[in-house]
Amino acid sequence: MGRRHQFELIQLLRRYFQEQGFLETPTPPMVENPGMETHVHSFRVHSARTGQATPHYLHTSPEFALKELLAQDPIFTKIYSLGYVFRDDPHSPIHRPQFLMLEWYRRDQRYEAIMDDLEALIALCLRDPRARAELRGQPLTRLTMRELWLQTISVDPLEYLEAPRLRELIATRFPDVPLPATELPWDDLFFLLHLNKVETELHRWPLLLVSEFPAPLAALSTLKANDPRVCERFEVYARGIELCNAYNELTDANEQRRRFSAQSAEKDSIYGYSLPEPKRFYAALERGLPASAGVALGVERLLHALWDVEDGYFFW
C-alpha cells in the first residue's frame, strides 16, 4: 500500500469526526508536563543553541491540553486532535518513539458514547475496499475484564485485588508465568498474568472491546457507582492488537492530585526520576472539568490492524 493511500485513510478519519460535529483542536507538543503515567516515558527538550535542558517536554498525549479546553468554555462539547505524540519506550513493530495519535472527547456524556464512536469508526474503516477481508462483517464483541478472564483462564480478577493473593494464584495455578523473586505491586502482577495468559487468547475475538477494569487500574477514570471494585475504562483490540484506551473521565481535583502523587512516587521508585507537577492541568480541574469521556487511539496501530500497513510511512 502506497503512501498516498495511507494519507487518504487519515482523511477518512478526519471526515468522520467532522461529519459527527466534532471540532478539530490542535494542541502544543511542547509542554510543562508530558503525562503522569508510571510506565510511560517522555523526551525532555534541550536547546541546540545552549546545550541546556529546558523546562519543557514533548507530550506523550494531548490529553491535558484537550481537558483544559473542556474546562474552559462550554462551546467545546465534542473535540478531537490528530497529531504526533512522543514516547521514549522500546521500539517494536507496533511502537515507535513518535507516532500519530487520534484523541477525542465528549463533554457531558459517559464512556458508553465513546464505545459507540469506536464501533461506528471501525465499521466505517472496514467498509473501505483496502481493509482486511477477514475482518469485514465481524462484530465488535464487548466483554468486561471479569468476563474476559473467566472465559480465558477461569479466574475472577475481582477476587484477587490484594497483591499477596494474586501472587499466590500465579505461583500455584500458573507456574509457567515468569514470577520474579522480588515483590511486585498489584498492577505489575495483574499485567504479568494478563499478558502471559489472557492476551494470548485474544485471537478468539477478531474485534474486542474490554471494559470495567479492576479499580487499581483506574488511572484517570471514574469508579463504577454500583461496584467500586471496577473502574469505567475500556480498551479495544483488533486481531489481538491494542488500538485505544478510553476513560469515563475523573473530574475530582483532589482525587486526581492523590493519584498523580502516587504515580510520581512509583515512577521515582522504579525508574529513579520524577516529573514536575502538571500545574496547568490542576488549574483546569480546579476551574471545574465537566463530566466527560475520552479516548486515545494509535493511528498506525489502527492501520496495521485493519489494513496491514507495515512500513511506518508516518515515522520520520
Residue pairs with C-beta under 8 A, 6 or more apart in sequence:
1 130
1 307
1 308
1 309
3 313
5 130
6 303
6 309
6 313
6 314
9 125
9 128
9 130
9 303
9 307
10 82
10 100
10 299
12 124
12 125
12 128
13 82
13 102
13 121
13 299
14 24
14 82
16 120
16 121
16 124
17 24
17 80
17 104
18 24
20 78
20 117
21 78
22 78
22 79
22 80
22 104
23 76
23 78
23 79
23 80
24 79
24 80
24 81
24 82
25 66
25 69
25 76
25 79
25 80
25 81
26 81
26 83
27 59
27 62
27 65
27 66
27 81
27 83
28 59
28 65
29 58
29 59
29 83
29 84
29 85
29 86
30 45
30 56
30 57
30 58
30 59
31 56
31 57
31 58
31 59
31 64
31 65
32 55
32 56
32 57
32 276
32 278
32 279
32 280
33 57
33 64
33 275
33 276
33 277
33 278
33 279
33 280
33 281
34 42
34 43
34 57
34 58
34 59
34 60
34 86
34 275
35 42
35 59
35 60
35 61
35 63
35 64
36 260
36 263
36 264
36 275
36 278
37 60
37 219
37 263
38 263
38 266
38 267
38 270
39 270
40 60
40 87
40 89
41 60
41 87
41 88
41 89
41 271
42 57
42 58
42 59
42 60
42 86
42 87
42 88
42 275
43 57
43 58
43 86
43 88
43 97
44 53
44 54
44 56
44 57
45 53
45 54
45 56
45 57
45 58
46 52
46 53
46 54
47 53
47 54
55 276
57 275
58 85
58 86
59 65
59 85
59 86
60 85
60 86
60 87
61 85
61 101
61 103
61 296
62 81
62 83
62 85
62 101
62 103
63 103
63 220
63 294
63 296
64 278
64 280
64 281
64 284
65 81
66 79
66 81
66 103
66 105
66 294
67 105
67 249
67 281
67 284
67 285
67 289
67 292
67 294
68 280
68 281
68 284
69 76
69 79
70 76
70 79
70 105
70 107
70 289
70 290
70 292
71 284
71 285
71 287
71 288
71 289
71 290
72 284
72 287
74 107
74 290
76 107
77 106
77 107
77 108
78 104
78 105
78 106
78 107
79 104
79 105
80 102
80 103
80 104
80 105
81 101
81 102
81 103
81 104
82 100
82 101
82 102
82 299
83 100
83 101
84 98
84 99
84 100
84 101
85 98
85 99
85 100
85 101
86 97
86 98
87 95
87 97
87 99
88 97
89 95
89 97
91 97
93 310
94 241
94 298
94 300
94 301
94 304
96 300
96 312
96 315
98 315
99 298
99 299
99 300
99 314
99 315
100 298
100 299
100 300
100 314
101 296
101 297
101 298
101 299
102 296
102 297
102 298
102 299
102 302
103 294
103 295
103 296
103 297
104 114
104 117
104 294
104 295
105 249
105 292
105 293
105 294
106 113
106 114
106 117
106 292
106 293
106 294
107 290
107 291
107 292
108 290
108 291
108 292
109 291
109 292
109 293
110 232
110 248
110 291
110 293
111 211
111 221
111 232
111 233
111 234
111 246
111 247
111 248
111 293
112 293
113 293
114 234
114 246
114 293
114 294
114 295
115 142
115 209
115 211
115 234
115 246
117 295
118 140
118 209
118 236
118 244
118 246
118 295
118 297
119 140
119 209
122 140
122 207
122 236
122 238
122 306
123 140
125 131
125 302
125 306
125 307
126 132
126 135
126 136
126 137
126 138
126 306
127 136
128 307
130 307
131 306
131 307
132 239
132 306
132 307
132 308
134 206
135 206
135 207
135 238
135 239
135 306
138 206
138 207
139 207
140 207
140 208
140 209
140 236
141 205
141 207
141 208
141 209
142 209
142 211
143 151
143 205
143 208
143 209
143 210
143 211
144 210
144 211
144 212
144 230
145 157
145 210
145 211
145 212
145 213
145 214
145 230
146 156
146 157
146 158
146 212
146 230
148 198
148 210
149 155
149 156
149 157
149 198
150 156
152 197
152 198
152 201
152 204
153 174
153 193
153 197
153 198
153 201
155 169
155 173
157 190
157 214
158 214
158 229
158 230
159 165
160 166
160 169
161 186
161 214
161 215
161 216
161 229
162 186
163 183
163 184
163 185
163 186
163 189
166 186
166 189
166 190
166 193
167 179
167 184
167 189
169 193
170 177
170 179
170 189
170 192
170 193
171 179
174 193
174 196
174 197
176 196
177 192
177 193
177 196
177 197
178 192
178 196
179 192
184 192
185 266
186 216
187 216
187 217
190 214
190 216
190 217
199 240
202 208
202 237
202 240
203 239
203 240
205 237
206 238
206 239
207 236
207 237
207 238
208 236
208 237
208 238
209 234
209 235
209 236
209 237
210 234
210 235
210 236
210 237
211 232
211 233
211 234
212 224
212 230
212 231
212 232
212 233
212 234
213 221
213 230
213 231
213 233
213 234
214 229
214 230
214 231
215 223
215 228
215 229
215 230
215 231
217 231
217 233
218 231
218 233
218 250
218 259
219 231
219 233
219 247
219 259
220 247
220 249
220 250
220 256
220 259
221 231
221 232
221 233
221 247
221 248
221 249
221 250
222 231
222 232
222 247
222 248
222 249
222 250
222 251
223 230
223 231
223 232
224 230
224 231
224 232
232 247
232 248
233 245
233 246
233 247
233 248
234 245
234 246
235 242
235 243
235 244
235 245
235 246
236 242
236 243
236 244
236 246
237 243
238 302
238 305
238 306
239 305
241 301
241 304
241 305
242 301
243 297
243 298
243 301
243 302
243 305
244 295
244 296
244 297
244 298
245 295
245 296
246 293
246 294
246 295
246 296
247 293
247 294
247 295
248 293
249 289
249 291
249 292
249 293
249 294
250 256
250 259
251 285
251 288
251 289
251 290
251 291
251 292
253 282
253 285
253 286
256 282
256 285
257 282
260 277
260 278
264 274
264 275
267 273
267 274
267 275
268 274
299 314
300 309
300 312
300 314
300 315
303 309
304 310
